[in-house]
């Protein structure tokens, strides 16, 4: 069953996110079970990330094997996360205009 994972990183800046994104390489080597990844930053510079995964197990595998070790390697703070069962997912064509290369 699919899940929505919402990460919040107080003090986790866009520069840290960009470094983590490049180091983990999830945009190039897509994690198994990952469906959607969205990131934003508030006025204080803290991260807000939402992911949709095909299962809690797929999310856990990614965190344990790729995300967690890289956060530790870079000495970045571990964000808070809440996981919810997914009720619905709609994706619209305009989404392509907002994707990073």
C-alpha positions as CSV (number, residue, x, y, z in Angstrom):
1,X,0.0,0.0,0.0
2,X,1.4,3.4,-1.0
3,X,2.5,6.0,1.5
4,X,3.1,9.7,1.7
5,X,6.3,10.6,3.6
6,X,6.6,14.2,4.8
7,X,10.0,15.3,5.9
8,X,10.8,18.6,7.8
9,X,14.3,19.8,8.3
10,X,14.6,22.8,10.6
11,X,17.9,24.4,9.5
12,X,18.2,22.0,6.5
13,X,19.0,24.6,3.8
14,X,18.6,24.4,0.1
15,X,22.4,24.2,-0.3
16,X,22.4,21.1,2.0
17,X,19.5,19.7,0.0
18,X,21.3,20.2,-3.3
19,X,24.4,18.6,-2.0
20,X,22.4,15.6,-0.6
21,X,20.5,15.3,-3.9
22,X,23.7,15.1,-5.9
23,X,25.5,12.8,-3.5
24,X,22.5,10.3,-3.2
25,X,21.7,10.6,-6.9
26,X,18.0,9.8,-6.6
27,X,17.2,11.9,-9.7
28,X,19.6,9.7,-11.8
29,X,19.4,6.3,-10.1
30,X,15.7,6.3,-9.1
31,X,15.1,4.5,-5.8
32,X,13.0,1.4,-6.2
33,X,9.4,2.1,-5.2
34,X,9.7,5.9,-5.3
35,X,6.9,7.6,-7.1
36,X,7.1,11.3,-6.5
37,X,9.5,13.7,-4.7
38,X,8.8,17.4,-4.0
39,X,11.0,19.8,-2.1
40,X,10.5,23.3,-0.9
41,X,12.0,25.7,1.6
42,X,10.3,28.2,3.9
43,X,11.4,31.8,4.6
44,X,13.8,30.7,7.3
45,X,15.5,28.3,4.9
46,X,14.2,25.1,6.4
47,X,13.3,22.1,4.2
48,X,9.8,20.7,3.6
49,X,9.9,17.5,1.5
50,X,7.0,15.2,0.4
51,X,7.5,11.8,-1.2
52,X,5.1,9.2,-2.4
53,X,6.3,5.6,-2.2
54,X,4.7,2.4,-3.3
55,X,5.1,0.9,0.2
56,X,6.5,1.7,3.6
57,X,9.1,-1.1,3.0
58,X,10.4,0.7,-0.1
59,X,10.7,4.0,1.8
60,X,12.5,2.2,4.7
61,X,14.9,0.5,2.3
62,X,15.9,3.8,0.7
63,X,16.4,5.5,4.0
64,X,18.5,2.6,5.4
65,X,20.7,2.0,2.4
66,X,21.1,5.4,0.7
67,X,19.6,8.4,2.5
68,X,20.6,7.7,6.1
69,X,24.2,6.7,5.3
70,X,24.7,9.8,3.2
71,X,23.2,12.2,5.8
72,X,25.7,10.7,8.3
73,X,28.6,10.9,5.8
74,X,27.9,14.6,5.2
75,X,27.2,15.2,8.9
76,X,23.8,16.7,8.0
77,X,21.0,16.8,10.5
78,X,18.4,14.0,10.2
79,X,15.0,15.5,9.3
80,X,11.8,14.7,11.1
81,X,9.5,12.5,9.1
82,X,5.8,11.5,9.3
83,X,4.4,8.7,7.1
84,X,0.7,8.5,6.1
85,X,-1.2,5.9,4.1
86,X,-1.9,7.4,0.7
87,X,-5.6,7.9,-0.1
88,X,-5.3,9.5,-3.6
89,X,-2.7,10.7,-6.1
90,X,-3.4,12.9,-9.1
91,X,-0.6,14.1,-11.3
92,X,-1.1,16.7,-14.1
93,X,0.9,17.4,-17.2
94,X,2.1,20.8,-16.1
95,X,4.3,19.0,-13.6
96,X,7.1,18.7,-16.2
97,X,7.5,22.5,-16.2
98,X,8.7,22.4,-12.5
99,X,11.2,19.5,-12.6
100,X,14.9,20.1,-12.1
101,X,17.1,18.7,-14.8
